[in-house]
Amino acid sequence: MIEIKNLTKRYGNKLAVDDVSFTVNKGEILGFLGPNGAGKSTTMNILTGYLSATEGQAIIDGFDILENPTEAKKKIGYLPEQPPLYVDMTVDEYLDFMYDLKKVRVGASKKTHISEICELVKISHVRKRMIRNLSKGYKQRVGIAQALLGNPEVLILDEPTVGLDPKQIIEIRTLIKSLSESHTVILSSHILPEIQAVCDRVIVISQGRLVADDTETNLSNKLSDDVRYTIRIDGPEKEVLSMLRSIPAMTEVQALGKREKGVYEYIIEAEKGFDIRREVFKRLSSRNWPIMSLKSSELTLEDIFLQLTEGRTDINMMPAAEKEPEEKAEPAAEAEEQEDGGDEE
């Protein structure tokens, strides 16, 4: 559905985006991550046709965004971080205007189509209100509504839950998940648990280059050299320690002390590639020592993001088909920040 080929954006001899390539499949929700000045916003602006690339292609459902901009943009619904709202209009007036501006052509009438979208994003009850008088959360919903006009195949959402309360965030996450049934979604967010909860795949960009493209689970496995768990066991501490240390492939057992009456907590670590859980359960159950809790110490998305963007790893995070691009001009964080208009990502 979306294909980015060797995308490069230069400002003089500086690089904001450096030979970036990736694809997004139909119905997929892709999380697009990167620190400030990494080239993320520039890439999204090129993808939506707001900026032109110095080199490379951005193809939407077979249409090159530069060679066939009209056809490509028909396929895209875009919500920038700052929704493009006309605050002196009512919600109805704004959506009616955007419908005409986008030259929307759908099977239903304009009135029916707008009503369906308002119902979907839960703004039907504020349609007659001036946008300037809405809360930030409802303004964000109006922005999502305009992105959905025309039922575009591709949705590009930049920080879609900014300003929403926890209940609204859950509702928007649920909405985004449901939209993947009929849309391909690129979601950019600084709220990493949001990416973790919604996205099928994660791309990380740093200093203009793509540094990771995989599922969160696969990235965690590649970056983790050990298998660690925190476990709470109802049983005598010394005997439990002795039993845990006797398990083959166990490399570390550390007692963390008493957590409740008769219950002690431990960190256990096994050899890489060895799943210790079944053997631990088998031995504990044979002694009637209940497991009160077991928590994996796998890397979180935040850990992964920090390792990849702060140069803490040299592990290849790219798909096997990708090759490391040749060294080019120095990436330009300053150029990226200038192009982003100073917006924080």
C-alpha positions in Angstrom: 0.0 0.0 0.0 2.8 2.4 0.9 6.4 2.2 -0.5 9.2 4.5 0.4 12.3 4.0 -1.8 15.7 5.6 -1.0 14.1 8.8 0.3 16.6 11.6 0.8 16.1 15.2 1.8 19.0 17.7 1.7 19.3 21.2 2.8 22.5 22.4 1.1 25.2 19.8 2.0 23.3 18.7 5.1 21.0 15.7 5.3 17.7 15.7 7.1 16.6 12.3 5.7 19.2 9.9 4.6 18.3 7.1 2.1 15.3 5.8 4.0 13.4 2.9 2.6 10.4 0.9 4.0 7.0 -0.5 3.1 3.7 -0.6 4.8 1.2 -3.4 4.0 -2.5 -2.9 3.5 -4.4 -3.1 6.8 -1.2 -2.6 8.9 -0.7 -0.1 11.7 2.8 1.1 11.7 4.4 3.0 14.6 6.8 5.7 13.4 9.2 6.8 16.1 12.2 9.2 16.3 13.7 11.8 18.6 13.4 15.5 17.9 15.4 16.4 14.8 15.6 12.8 13.6 13.9 13.4 10.2 10.5 11.9 11.2 8.4 14.9 10.5 10.2 15.6 7.2 9.6 12.0 6.1 5.9 12.3 6.9 5.6 15.7 5.1 7.2 14.2 2.0 4.8 11.2 2.2 1.8 13.5 2.3 3.1 15.7 -0.5 3.7 18.8 1.6 7.5 18.6 0.9 9.3 17.3 -2.1 12.2 14.8 -1.7 15.7 15.6 -3.0 16.0 11.9 -4.1 13.9 8.8 -3.9 10.2 8.0 -4.2 7.1 7.9 -2.0 4.4 5.7 -3.6 0.9 5.5 -2.3 -1.2 2.5 -3.7 0.8 2.6 -6.9 0.9 6.4 -7.3 4.1 8.4 -6.9 3.4 11.4 -4.7 5.4 13.7 -7.0 4.4 12.4 -10.4 0.7 11.8 -9.6 0.1 14.1 -6.6 -3.7 14.3 -7.2 -4.3 10.6 -7.3 -1.9 9.9 -4.5 -3.4 12.5 -2.2 -6.9 11.0 -2.8 -5.6 8.0 -1.0 -4.4 9.9 2.1 -6.1 11.2 5.2 -3.6 13.3 7.3 -3.8 14.5 10.8 -0.8 16.7 11.6 0.3 17.3 15.2 -1.5 20.7 15.1 -4.9 20.0 13.5 -5.6 22.4 10.6 -8.8 23.8 12.1 -10.7 27.0 11.2 -11.8 28.0 14.7 -14.4 30.6 13.6 -16.4 27.9 11.9 -18.8 25.4 13.6 -17.8 21.7 13.4 -20.5 21.2 10.7 -19.3 24.2 8.6 -15.7 23.1 8.9 -16.3 19.5 7.8 -18.6 20.7 5.0 -15.9 23.0 3.8 -13.2 20.3 4.0 -15.5 17.8 2.1 -15.7 20.3 -0.8 -12.0 21.2 -0.6 -11.0 17.6 -0.8 -13.4 17.0 -3.7 -14.7 13.9 -1.8 -16.6 11.4 -3.9 -18.3 8.6 -2.0 -21.4 6.5 -2.5 -23.3 8.3 0.3 -24.5 11.9 0.2 -22.4 14.6 1.8 -24.7 14.9 4.8 -24.8 11.2 5.4 -21.0 10.8 5.0 -20.2 13.6 7.5 -22.8 12.3 10.0 -21.3 8.8 9.9 -17.8 10.2 10.5 -19.0 12.4 13.4 -20.7 9.4 15.0 -17.5 7.3 14.5 -15.3 9.8 16.3 -18.1 10.8 18.8 -18.5 14.5 18.0 -22.1 14.4 16.9 -23.3 16.3 19.9 -20.9 19.3 19.3 -21.5 19.7 15.5 -23.3 23.0 15.9 -20.7 24.5 18.2 -17.9 26.9 17.2 -14.6 25.1 17.1 -12.8 27.8 19.1 -15.1 26.9 22.0 -14.3 23.2 22.1 -11.8 21.6 24.4 -8.5 20.5 23.1 -9.6 16.9 23.1 -12.7 17.6 20.9 -10.6 19.8 18.6 -8.3 16.7 18.1 -11.4 14.6 17.3 -12.5 17.2 14.7 -9.0 16.9 13.2 -9.4 13.1 13.0 -12.8 13.5 11.4 -11.4 15.7 8.6 -8.7 13.0 8.0 -11.4 10.4 7.6 -13.4 12.4 5.0 -13.6 10.4 1.8 -12.7 7.1 3.5 -9.0 7.3 2.4 -7.1 4.0 2.2 -4.2 5.5 4.1 -4.3 7.4 7.4 -1.3 9.3 8.6 -1.8 10.4 12.2 0.8 12.5 14.0 0.2 12.5 17.8 -3.5 11.8 17.5 -4.2 11.6 21.3 -2.5 14.9 22.3 -4.7 16.7 24.8 -7.1 13.8 25.5 -8.0 12.5 28.9 -7.3 8.8 29.7 -10.8 7.7 28.8 -10.6 9.5 25.5 -7.2 8.0 24.8 -8.5 4.5 25.2 -11.4 5.4 22.9 -9.1 6.8 20.2 -6.8 3.7 20.4 -9.8 1.5 20.0 -10.9 3.6 17.0 -7.5 3.4 15.4 -7.4 -0.4 15.8 -10.9 -0.7 14.2 -9.8 1.6 11.3 -7.1 -0.9 10.3 -9.9 -3.2 9.0 -10.4 -0.8 6.1 -7.4 1.6 6.3 -3.6 1.4 6.4 -2.4 3.5 9.3 0.9 5.2 10.1 0.9 6.4 13.7 3.5 8.8 15.1 3.5 9.4 18.8 5.7 10.2 21.8 3.5 8.2 24.0 5.3 4.9 23.7 2.7 2.8 25.5 0.3 4.0 22.8 2.5 2.6 20.1 3.0 -0.5 22.1 -0.8 -1.0 22.5 -1.9 -0.2 18.9 0.8 -0.9 16.3 1.7 -4.1 14.5 5.2 -3.0 13.6 7.6 -0.3 14.7 10.0 1.8 12.6 12.7 3.9 14.4 14.5 6.8 12.6 17.5 8.5 14.1 19.8 11.2 12.6 18.0 10.9 9.3 18.5 7.1 9.0 16.3 4.2 9.5 17.8 2.2 12.5 15.0 -0.3 13.1 12.1 -1.9 11.3 10.4 -4.9 13.0 7.8 -5.9 15.6 8.4 -4.8 19.2 8.8 -8.4 20.3 11.5 -9.1 17.7 13.4 -5.9 18.5 13.3 -6.8 22.2 14.7 -10.3 21.5 17.5 -8.9 19.3 18.5 -6.3 21.9 18.2 -8.6 25.0 21.1 -10.9 25.6 19.6 -12.6 28.6 16.3 -14.1 29.8 15.4 -12.6 33.1 12.3 -12.9 35.3 11.2 -11.5 38.6 9.4 -14.3 40.5 7.6 -14.4 43.9 7.4 -17.7 45.5 5.5 -18.9 48.7 8.1 -21.1 50.3 11.1 -21.2 52.6 13.7 -18.8 51.2 16.9 -20.9 51.6 15.4 -24.1 50.2 13.8 -22.2 47.3 17.2 -20.6 46.5 19.0 -23.9 46.6 16.4 -25.5 44.3 16.5 -22.6 41.8 20.3 -22.7 41.6 20.2 -26.4 40.9 18.3 -26.0 37.7 20.4 -26.6 34.5 20.9 -23.5 32.3 20.2 -21.2 35.3 22.9 -18.5 35.2 21.8 -16.3 38.1 19.5 -16.4 41.1 19.3 -13.3 43.3 17.1 -13.1 46.4 15.3 -9.8 46.7 13.8 -10.4 50.2 10.4 -10.9 51.8 7.4 -9.3 50.1 4.6 -10.7 52.2 4.1 -13.3 54.8 6.0 -16.4 53.7 6.5 -15.0 50.2 9.9 -14.1 48.9 11.0 -12.4 45.6 13.9 -13.5 43.3 15.5 -12.5 40.1 16.3 -15.5 37.9 18.2 -15.5 34.7 18.8 -18.4 32.2 21.1 -19.0 29.3 20.2 -17.2 26.1 17.7 -19.2 24.1 16.6 -21.4 27.1 13.1 -21.0 28.4 13.3 -21.7 32.1 9.7 -21.2 33.0 8.4 -24.8 32.6 11.2 -26.3 34.6 10.7 -23.7 37.4 7.0 -24.5 37.5 7.6 -28.2 37.5 10.0 -28.1 40.4 8.0 -25.7 42.5 4.7 -27.5 42.1 6.4 -30.8 43.1 7.2 -29.2 46.4 3.9 -27.4 46.7 5.5 -23.9 46.7 3.0 -21.6 44.8 4.2 -19.0 42.3 2.5 -15.8 43.5 3.8 -13.7 40.5 6.1 -14.1 37.5 7.2 -11.0 35.5 9.4 -11.0 32.4 12.3 -8.5 32.4 12.1 -8.1 28.6 13.0 -4.7 27.2 10.1 -2.2 27.0 9.5 -0.1 23.9 11.0 2.8 25.8 14.2 0.7 26.5 14.4 -0.2 22.8 13.9 3.4 21.7 16.6 4.7 24.0 19.1 2.0 22.9 18.5 2.6 19.2 18.5 6.4 19.3 21.3 7.0 21.8 23.8 4.7 20.1 23.8 2.0 22.7 23.7 -0.9 20.3 25.4 -2.1 17.1 23.0 -4.9 16.4 21.4 -4.9 13.0 17.8 -4.0 13.5 16.9 -3.9 9.8 15.2 -6.6 7.8 17.5 -9.1 6.1 16.8 -7.6 2.7 17.9 -4.1 3.8 21.6 -3.1 3.5 23.4 -0.4 5.4 23.6 2.6 3.2 27.0 4.0 2.3 28.2 6.9 4.4 27.0 10.2 3.2 27.0 13.8 4.3 26.4 14.5 7.9 22.7 14.4 9.0 21.4 17.8 10.0 19.3 18.0 13.1 19.2 21.7 12.7 17.8 21.5 9.2 15.1 19.1 10.4 14.1 21.4 13.3 13.9 24.3 10.9 11.7 22.3 8.5 9.5 21.2 11.4 8.8 24.8 12.2 10.1 24.3 15.7 7.3 21.9 16.6 8.3 19.3 19.2 7.9 15.8 18.1 
